[in-house]
Amino acid sequence: MQRVICRLFVPIVLAIGLLVLGKVALAQGEPAGPIAPVASPNPLENASFECGDGGYYEDVVPPDEKTTQPNLVPNRWTITHALTTPVVSSTRIFYAKSCDGSAFIERIDGEDSVVIRALDLEWSSAPGKPFDTSLYQQVSVLSGTAYSLSGWMVSLCGGSFSDPNDCPAGYYMAKLLGIDPTGGTDPWAPTVQWAENRANFVGEDGRSRIGWQNLRLAATAEAMTVTVFARINSPFRWHGNHAFIDALSLVQAPTATLTATSPISGSTLISLQWTSDLGPDIPAIEGGKYRLYLDLEYWHDQKQIWSAVATGDQANGSTWFDARCTDSTYRFRIRARAEQPEGEGGAWPNQRYPGVWTAPIDVYVPPPLPGPTVPFTPANSVFLPLVTDVRGC
């Protein structure tokens, strides 16, 4: 039977009082199914992975040479593994041996986080065995609405030693944050959309600390439930490999709309206008100083990549795009994102919330109008070298 790791042994009378106050759900320790929407900008439960407030439940005992205790998994979250079953726990309970106190542990919010450690971390003839572990939670949402997920992770390939760190070139631990807009629970399903970061906790010099990384993405719900994934993929065997996860936040994404007006006859200028909105959740974040930013891009088949037209904090605006290639089609898209300006404080941790890209708008640019013909007269002619326009479309 699963049981919650409790922070304190309390008198029976106080325990009864807590039950009356509705604390029974914490004592269950069950990774329940979809969670009904709550009156909060973040519908995820136990998203800061606190051993005191959210709690953990006991899972399997990992096959680690020096581990006899069961893994601890955050309440309201379900865990799944590939390759091996690593050591998983509350960071505070694992390192400080108790949920009490305020001794330093790796975290970015609150007093706790989740730690995932490769099997036989620094011992045996084959330390740091590969693993691919995902935590997931299902959340009830509005189908057809875009949602933005932001969270924090840090990975330590080669352990915490940094003088210098010895993670081999080409080795990495992938930190991934994902959304399945269909509500599925398989982290390897093609429906899951991922944001990935492979940076180690130190830079390429092996000494300069980079630390916690913010991962973020957005997706449009295709059902009444979406699934949020926090995943660590450590595909290489190397000593010391471990990672931490903390502070996940799911909100309705900021939105943007774009209109494009085709050039008038004889012109190559395309008019672009946009509007945007933070949505209902982001303004409700306590202490937040979020501002809208826009990314506007174009596509032409000659280039085969999306290229920037404009970016900035003009929530509603317009611009002209001068098409270089005529008798061809350009595509345009826009995305809103909500961020707190650097140096102005605001909510902590500093989550960033991207929106989804709008569906591309096609704009056809007609060929130039034919001009008057001038008879060729060779007398007094000047011959200039042919210069090729290499700017492309």
C-alpha positions in Angstrom: 0.0 0.0 0.0 1.2 3.5 -0.8 1.7 5.9 2.1 2.7 9.5 2.3 5.9 10.7 3.8 4.8 12.9 6.6 6.8 15.9 7.9 5.9 15.6 11.5 4.5 13.1 14.0 1.6 15.0 15.5 -0.8 14.2 18.3 -4.0 12.3 17.4 -6.1 15.2 18.3 -4.4 17.5 15.8 -4.6 14.7 13.1 -8.3 14.6 13.6 -8.5 18.3 13.3 -6.6 18.2 10.0 -9.0 15.6 8.7 -11.9 17.9 9.5 -10.1 20.7 7.6 -10.0 18.6 4.5 -6.5 17.3 4.5 -7.6 13.7 3.8 -6.6 14.0 0.1 -2.9 14.5 1.1 -2.9 11.4 3.1 -4.2 9.2 0.2 -1.0 9.5 -1.8 -2.7 8.4 -5.0 -1.6 9.4 -8.5 -5.2 10.2 -9.5 -6.6 10.8 -13.0 -7.7 14.1 -14.6 -7.9 17.1 -12.3 -10.9 19.4 -12.4 -10.2 23.0 -13.1 -9.4 25.1 -10.0 -9.6 28.8 -9.3 -5.9 29.4 -9.9 -3.7 30.5 -12.7 -2.0 27.1 -12.5 -4.3 24.0 -12.5 -1.5 21.6 -11.9 -1.5 20.1 -8.4 1.7 19.7 -6.4 3.6 21.5 -9.2 6.4 22.7 -6.9 6.9 19.2 -5.5 6.9 20.2 -1.9 7.3 17.3 0.6 5.4 19.3 3.2 2.5 20.7 1.3 2.0 18.4 -1.6 3.6 15.2 -0.3 5.0 12.1 -1.9 4.0 8.5 -2.1 6.1 5.3 -2.0 6.8 3.5 -5.2 9.2 0.6 -6.1 12.6 0.0 -4.6 15.1 0.8 -7.3 17.8 -1.9 -8.1 20.6 0.3 -6.8 23.5 -1.4 -5.0 23.3 1.1 -2.1 19.5 1.7 -2.0 17.1 -0.1 0.2 14.3 2.5 0.5 11.5 2.8 -2.0 11.3 5.6 -4.5 9.2 8.7 -3.5 7.0 10.1 -6.2 5.1 13.4 -5.9 1.4 13.1 -5.0 -0.9 13.7 -8.0 1.9 12.6 -10.4 2.4 9.3 -12.1 5.9 8.0 -13.0 7.1 5.9 -15.9 10.5 4.6 -16.9 12.4 3.2 -19.8 15.9 1.6 -19.9 16.2 1.4 -16.0 14.4 2.5 -12.9 16.6 5.2 -11.3 16.4 6.6 -7.8 13.6 9.1 -7.5 12.8 11.1 -4.4 12.0 14.4 -2.7 15.3 16.3 -2.9 14.9 17.5 0.7 14.1 14.1 2.1 16.9 12.4 0.1 19.7 14.8 1.0 18.6 16.4 4.3 17.0 13.1 5.5 13.9 15.0 6.6 11.2 17.4 5.3 12.0 19.8 8.2 14.5 22.5 8.1 15.9 24.9 5.5 19.3 23.4 4.7 20.5 24.1 1.1 19.3 21.7 -1.6 18.9 22.2 -5.3 15.6 23.9 -5.9 14.3 27.0 -7.6 11.0 27.5 -5.7 9.8 26.7 -2.3 11.7 24.3 -0.1 11.8 21.2 -2.3 12.1 19.7 -5.7 12.3 16.2 -7.4 15.6 14.5 -7.7 16.3 11.7 -10.2 19.6 9.8 -9.9 21.1 7.2 -12.2 21.6 3.7 -10.7 24.9 3.0 -9.0 25.7 6.7 -9.2 29.3 6.7 -8.2 30.0 3.1 -7.3 30.2 -0.4 -9.0 32.2 -1.1 -12.1 29.5 0.5 -14.3 28.3 3.7 -12.5 25.6 6.0 -13.7 23.4 3.7 -15.7 21.1 5.1 -18.5 17.5 6.0 -17.8 14.5 7.8 -19.4 12.0 8.8 -16.7 8.8 10.8 -17.0 6.4 12.3 -14.5 3.0 13.1 -15.9 -0.3 14.6 -14.7 -3.6 14.9 -16.6 -5.5 18.2 -16.3 -9.1 19.1 -17.4 -9.1 22.0 -20.0 -11.1 23.7 -22.6 -10.8 21.9 -25.9 -9.6 24.1 -28.7 -7.9 26.5 -26.3 -4.1 27.1 -26.4 -2.2 26.3 -23.2 1.4 27.3 -22.2 3.6 25.2 -20.0 6.7 26.5 -18.3 9.0 24.8 -15.8 12.6 24.5 -14.5 15.2 21.7 -14.5 18.9 21.3 -14.0 21.0 18.3 -15.0 24.4 17.3 -13.8 26.3 15.0 -16.2 29.4 13.7 -14.3 28.1 14.8 -11.0 28.5 18.2 -9.2 32.3 18.4 -9.4 33.2 21.4 -11.5 37.0 21.9 -11.4 36.5 21.0 -14.1 33.4 18.8 -14.7 34.3 15.6 -16.7 31.1 15.0 -18.7 32.6 13.6 -22.0 32.1 15.6 -25.2 29.0 14.4 -27.0 27.4 13.1 -23.8 24.3 14.9 -22.4 21.3 14.6 -20.2 18.2 15.8 -22.0 15.7 17.8 -19.9 12.2 17.7 -21.5 8.9 19.4 -20.9 5.9 18.1 -22.8 2.2 18.4 -23.5 0.0 15.8 -25.1 -3.0 17.8 -26.4 -5.0 14.6 -26.8 -4.8 13.7 -23.1 -2.7 10.5 -23.7 -0.4 9.2 -21.0 2.3 7.6 -23.1 5.4 9.9 -23.1 6.7 8.1 -26.3 3.5 8.7 -28.3 3.8 10.9 -31.4 1.1 13.2 -30.1 3.3 14.6 -27.4 4.9 18.0 -28.2 8.2 18.5 -26.5 10.6 21.3 -25.5 14.1 20.0 -24.9 17.3 21.4 -23.3 20.6 19.4 -23.2 22.8 22.0 -21.4 24.8 20.7 -18.5 24.9 22.6 -15.2 28.2 24.1 -16.2 29.4 25.6 -19.5 31.8 24.1 -22.0 34.8 25.1 -19.8 33.5 22.7 -17.2 33.6 25.4 -14.5 31.2 28.2 -15.1 27.9 27.4 -13.6 24.8 27.7 -15.8 22.4 26.1 -13.4 18.6 25.9 -13.7 17.1 26.1 -17.2 13.6 27.3 -18.1 11.8 25.1 -20.5 8.6 26.2 -22.1 6.1 25.4 -24.9 2.5 25.8 -26.0 -0.1 23.5 -27.5 -3.8 23.7 -28.4 -6.0 21.3 -26.5 -7.6 18.7 -28.8 -9.7 17.1 -26.0 -11.2 18.0 -22.6 -8.0 16.7 -21.0 -4.3 17.4 -21.7 -1.3 15.7 -20.1 1.7 17.5 -18.8 5.1 15.6 -18.8 8.3 16.4 -17.0 11.0 14.1 -18.3 14.7 13.4 -17.9 16.4 11.3 -20.5 20.0 10.2 -19.6 21.0 8.0 -22.6 24.7 7.5 -21.8 26.2 5.6 -18.9 28.4 8.0 -16.9 29.1 8.4 -13.3 27.3 11.1 -11.3 24.4 11.6 -13.7 21.4 13.1 -11.9 18.9 15.9 -12.4 16.3 18.0 -10.6 12.8 19.2 -11.6 10.8 22.0 -10.0 8.2 24.7 -10.4 5.9 23.7 -13.3 3.1 26.1 -14.4 0.3 25.6 -16.9 -1.8 28.6 -18.0 -4.0 29.6 -20.9 -1.5 30.9 -23.5 -1.2 34.4 -24.8 -2.8 34.8 -28.2 -2.2 36.8 -31.3 -4.1 37.4 -34.6 -2.6 38.5 -37.9 -4.1 39.9 -41.1 -2.2 40.5 -44.3 -3.1 42.6 -47.3 -1.8 41.8 -50.8 0.2 44.4 -52.7 -1.7 46.7 -55.0 -0.9 46.3 -58.7 2.7 47.3 -59.5 3.8 47.2 -55.9 5.7 44.6 -53.8 4.6 46.0 -50.3 2.5 43.7 -48.2 0.6 45.2 -45.2 0.7 43.2 -42.0 -1.4 44.1 -38.9 -1.7 42.2 -35.6 -3.4 42.2 -32.2 -2.6 40.2 -29.1 -3.9 39.4 -25.6 -2.4 37.9 -22.4 -5.4 35.7 -21.8 -7.2 35.3 -18.4 -4.6 33.4 -16.4 -1.3 35.3 -16.8 -2.6 38.7 -15.4 -3.8 36.7 -12.3 -0.3 35.5 -11.4 0.5 37.1 -8.0 3.3 39.6 -8.3 3.6 39.2 -12.0 4.8 41.9 -14.3 4.2 40.2 -17.6 4.3 42.0 -20.9 3.3 40.8 -24.3 6.0 40.2 -26.9 5.4 39.2 -30.6 7.4 37.2 -33.1 6.4 37.7 -36.7 7.9 35.4 -39.4 7.7 34.8 -43.1 8.3 31.8 -45.4 9.2 31.6 -49.1 9.7 28.3 -50.9 13.0 29.4 -52.3 14.5 29.7 -48.7 12.7 26.8 -47.1 13.0 28.3 -43.6 10.9 30.6 -41.4 12.7 34.0 -41.1 12.0 36.9 -38.8 10.1 39.9 -40.0 9.7 41.6 -36.6 10.0 40.9 -32.9 9.3 43.1 -29.9 6.8 44.3 -27.3 4.3 46.1 -29.5 1.2 44.2 -28.6 -0.9 45.7 -31.3 0.7 47.1 -34.4 1.4 47.0 -38.1 4.3 46.9 -40.5 5.1 46.8 -44.2 6.9 43.8 -45.8 8.7 44.5 -49.1 8.7 41.3 -51.1 11.9 40.6 -53.0 10.4 38.0 -55.4 7.4 38.6 -57.5 5.0 36.2 -59.2 5.3 34.0 -56.0 3.7 33.4 -52.7 4.8 34.4 -49.2 3.5 32.9 -46.0 3.3 34.8 -42.7 2.7 33.7 -39.1 2.8 35.3 -35.7 3.1 34.1 -32.0 2.6 36.0 -28.8 4.7 35.3 -25.7 4.4 36.6 -22.2 7.6 37.5 -20.3 8.7 39.7 -17.4 11.2 42.4 -18.6 14.7 41.9 -17.3 15.6 43.9 -14.3 12.0 44.9 -13.3 11.4 42.1 -10.7 8.0 40.4 -10.7 6.8 36.9 -9.9 9.3 34.2 -8.9 10.3 31.9 -10.4 10.5 33.8 -13.7 8.3 31.7 -15.9 8.0 32.5 -19.6 4.8 31.6 -21.4 4.9 31.2 -25.2 1.7 31.1 -27.3 1.2 28.9 -30.3 2.0 30.0 -33.9 -1.0 31.1 -35.9 -1.9 29.2 -39.0 0.2 30.6 -42.0 -1.5 33.2 -44.2 -0.6 33.0 -47.9 0.0 36.2 -49.8 0.6 36.2 -53.6 2.8 38.9 -55.0 2.0 39.6 -58.7 4.6 40.1 -61.4 5.6 43.7 -62.1 3.6 45.7 -64.7 5.3 45.8 -68.1 7.1 49.0 -68.8 7.6 51.0 -72.0 10.1 49.7 -74.5 13.1 51.8 -75.5 14.8 51.2 -78.9 18.4 50.0 -78.5 21.0 52.4 -79.9 24.7 51.2 -79.7 26.2 54.7 -80.1 27.7 56.1 -76.9 26.8 52.9 -75.0 28.5 52.1 -71.7 28.8 48.4 -70.8 28.6 47.6 -67.1 29.4 44.2 -65.4 26.4 42.1 -64.6 25.8 42.0 -60.8 23.7 39.2 -59.5 21.2 39.9 -56.7 22.1 37.2 -54.1 19.7 38.3 -51.4 17.1 35.7 -52.3 13.5 35.9 -51.4 
